[in-house]
Amino acid sequence: MDVNKISIRNPLDNNMKAILRRIRISPKKANLIAGMVRGKKVTEALNLLKFTPKKGARILYKVVHSAAANAKNNFKQDIDDLVITKILVTKGPTLKRSLPVSRGRTHPILKRSSHITVEVGVAEKEKGAVKKEKQAAQKEPVSIKTPSEEKPKKDTAKKVKKASREPKVKKKTDK
């Protein structure tokens, strides 16, 4: 894999991404590995890809690592805060070869390639959700119920009909 194949988009965009074009792996195989790391933290994804014994994992590791390095160098982001927001595996050009077989015919061989785009972003901390939980806790007073005040729950799960266990036998009637 050439280093010059990996590129970033316009730094004025707020998208921290890396793009790998025309890599010789089937998009189906690359997308299988990409599905494992979609939405994960970058450090977690890199560790997962490092120990996955597939060709696509090695390729995707380099692209994710490049996207994280772009975010660190160009956007001054901390790698521990980054999350993979999007991984896109698209079809690249296909090399068409043929295999000669009997009677002067040939069977086609399609050598597929892929374009892989990895976009990372900063993990959003759910500050709004934490504030809402604190406000709800302040508004509602906490009441502790004693066991005598609680209503007993009916245990319907334990009721099993004995008739359902025994097979039903139809009696023959003489006419």
Order of alpha helices (4+ residues) and beta strands (2+ residues): beta-beta-alpha-alpha-alpha-beta-beta-beta-beta-alpha
